[in-house]
Every structure is written in C-alpha cells, then in structure tokens.
Amino acid sequence: MSDELVWDKIRPLPESMLQGYSSLRKVDCDDTESIGKLLKKLVVLKLNGGLGTGMGLGTVGPKSLIRVRDGATFLDITISQIENLNEKYDVSVPIVLMNSLNTDDETKNALKKYKGSNVEVLTYLQSYYPRIDRETLLPYVKDYQNVDNNEGWYPPGHGDLYESLYNSGLLDKLIEQGKEILFISNIDNLGATVDLNILSHIVKSGCQSQFIAEVTNKTRADVKGGTLIDYNGCVKLLEYAQVPAEKVDEFKCVKKFKIFNTNNLWINLNAIRDRVMKGTLDRDVIVNHKTLDDGRNIIQLETAVGAAIKNFAGAFAINVPRSRFLPVKHTSDLLLVMSNLYRLHEGMISMSPERMFPTTPLHQTRSGVQTHPALP
C-alpha cells in the first residue's frame, strides 16, 4: 500500500509523458504482411468481472451477456472484432477474459457457442477476498470453505489482474507462444478496439515503453473520471475515490485536470511477469465502503489496473480520440448505442456519418426506466 497522497505534489503530465494520437505514424491497413507480424505479438484481454447493476439488473448475470446492438452482446461484439482481424490478416490473436466469482460460470457456459470460431478464447478467475465488517474490522465470512456465499466475498478490483494472470499459468503460456503485448480494456467499452497505429508505435520503438495508457479529453460528463498525473516525476493514476473531500471541486475542474483515463492499456507481458515474480507491483489501495442487502456495513479493499503504471519503465499516455471511449454503464448509454446514432459493422461500433456533430449527446433516463431486460 502506498503512502498517503500529498496534494501539493500533484502536477499535470509534462509533454514527455503525454503524446498526441495524431503524432503517431499511420500504418497502411492494406499491408497485410507487416500488420500480420505486429498482430502475432498481441493478446487482447477484456475485464469481464462486472454485473449489470448500473442498468437495474442487480446480480442477474454477467454484464457482458447483455444484448447491445442488433441482438449482439458485449461478448459477441468482442469476439466478432477479433474474428475479422484474424481473418483479414491471417493471424491468431487470442482473447483472454478475466472473470470474477460473479461471472465465471455463466461466461464459460456462453462461450460454448463460439467453438467453431477462429478466435481462441481463454479465461481465468481473478482473486476473491472476504469482506470486512466495518464495526468489528473482522472478516464478514464465517465459513472460508463456502465460496458460494457471494455476500461474504468480493473481487478486489481489476488491479488484481497481474497476480491472478500469473497464478493462472496463462501469462507463461502466452509468453512461450511469442506474445509480447497485452491490450487491456473494459468489455463494456465499445470503443476499445485493437488500434494498429498504437500497436505499431510500441513494436517499432522496441517495446521500450512497457506501459502505455490511453487517455482522452475530459468533458463535464467525465469530471469524476480518474486522471493521470505527474507525481514526484512519475506517471501516477489518481482516482476520484482518492481525492480529499476539500479538493473534490478542484479535481472536477477540467481546466486543471484536462484528461482522464479510459482504462485502455498496453503493457509488455515480460515486464508484467518480471514485476510479479519480484513482488514489486505497488498499487494504491482504495477503501470502498458498502452496505449489504441485510443492512450490514462492510469494507472492501480494492486496486485499479491502471494504478500499476508507476512501476513500469518508460510509461506514458497517449491522448486518443473520444471515439476510443464508448462505455455502456447505464441504460441511457445503451439506448444511445441502440439508436441510429451508431452503426455496427464487423464487430466495430462507429458513429453514423450522418450526424453533424462528432460528440455523443448527453442523455439521461428517469429512475423508473433503468431496468433493461436484455439478458439472453
């Protein structure tokens, strides 16, 4: 656990740590041979531990199985993207799903229908920890053998990705196959597709940058989004939950904190293994207070996957177009994606060219229409 944050040490990212997307060299998408060589080094990992609670679905099934567009689920769209990529460039980019205790069984069952796909889909289960009673500071769990009691256990945030991937054996397996780069994103971010320009930039730099985070410009809708900062000369992720109460308004100011973290991350696989084996992956721990259905107040200790950025050599951020951040967190987001504002083609969601403005409209639904019966 890191030392307490000293607000006065926070600085905006300097130019040396923040690169504009437009400065990247554009690849020739028709050069199938060159792009094939790039893609052979890549693994796509989707964070698949969440439920559809933000859509009024409670604990009913993985969020990735919600139908999003034209009858396709988040999982369908993800696999379709990589299927088309593998077919076009004659490669075999695998997908790895990091499941939680809440999503593992149903996700594995849903994957059966992709047996004939040209995509290898691998899964592993992230860690689960006992919740802590806020009054006694003792574990809420009484029977440590009964992991089916979901009230007593929780996934400790996606910052657990590194150790759980290593412990699963998949990290070694992927490296043995010649894979070098891991592209991580949330499965509900429909804009997080494989970007060949970023991939080419990483490979042609000799993978000197072990960790690259995609950021984009903040808007009023993103004021609570985590941001990247310069802290003691290193890139650091600052989450809203870490901000002191008296500094919240300053954190929300888009003039000072102009960018936010999309959670699209590109990380060197060998660097991950090296730091896990040495035990040098330091991440800030976020204390999350919650109230269970039975009224008991509990504490969860969580970490974010992007918080590990400070541990990797040459880490920096790329300011990407807003189109690479299209999260579906609420029913209002889903209604926009289902509308004629967007199009789905070969697993890619894109805004209709008929829209006069490139920005996504801000749309909110009333509390009475939050539930979306979209699970298959």
C-alpha positions, 0 to 999 in steps of 0.5 A: 500500500502506498503512502498517503497522497500529498496534494501539493505534489500533484502536477499535470503530465509534462509533454514527455509523458503525454503524446498526441494520437495524431503524432503517431505514424499511420500504418497502411491497413492494406499491408497485410504482411507487416500488420500480420507480424505486429498482430502475432505479438498481441493478446487482447484481454477484456475485464469481464468481472462486472454485473449489470447493476448500473442498468437495474439488473442487480446480480442477474448475470454477467454484464457482458451477456447483455444484448447491445446492438442488433441482438449482439452482446458485449461478448459477441461484439468482442469476439466478432472484432477479433474474428475479422482481424484474424481473418483479414490478416491471417493471424491468431490473436487470442482473447483472454477474459478475466472473470470474477466469482460473479461471472465465471460460470455463466461466461464459460457456459456462453462461450460454448457457442463460439467453438467453431470460431477462429478466435481462441478464447481463454479465461481465468478467475481473478482473486476473491477476498472476504469482506470486512465488517466495518464495526468489528474490522473482522472478516464478514465470512464465517465459513472460508470453505463456502465460496458460494456465499457471494455476500461474504466475498468480493473481487478486489478490483481489476488491479488484481489482474497481474497476480491472478494472470500469473497464478493462472499459468496463462501469462507463461503460456502466452509468453512461450507462444511469442506474445509480447503485448497485452491490450487491456480494456473494459468489455463494456467499452465499445470503443476499445478496439485493437488500434494498429497505429498504437500497436505499431508505435510500441513494436517499432520503438522496441517495446521500450515503453512497457506501459502505455495508457490511453487517455482522452479529453475530459468533458463535464460528463467525465469530471469524476473520471480518474486522471493521470498525473505527474507525481514526484516525476512519475506517471501516477493514476489518481482516482476520484475515490482518492481525492480529499473531500476539500479538493473534490471541486478542484479535481472536477475542474477540467481546466486543471485536470484536462484528461482522464483515463479510459482504462485502455492499456498496453503493457509488455507481458515480460515486464508484467511477469518480471514485476510479479515474480519480484513482488514489486507491483505497488498499487494504491489501495482504495477503501470502498465502503458498502452496505449489504442487502441485510443492512450490514456495513462492510469494507472492501479493499480494492486496486485499479489496473491502471494504478500499476503504471508507476512501476513500469519503465518508460510509461506514458499516455497517449491522448486518443480520440473520444471515439476510443471511449464508448462505455455502456454503464447505464441504460441511457448509454445503451439506448444511445448505442441502440439508436441510429446514432451508431452503426455496427459493422464487423464487430466495430461500433462507429458513429453514423456519418450522418450526424453533424456533430462528432460528440455523443449527446448527453442523455439521461433516463428517469429512475423508473426506466433503468431496468433493461431486460436484455439478458439472453 
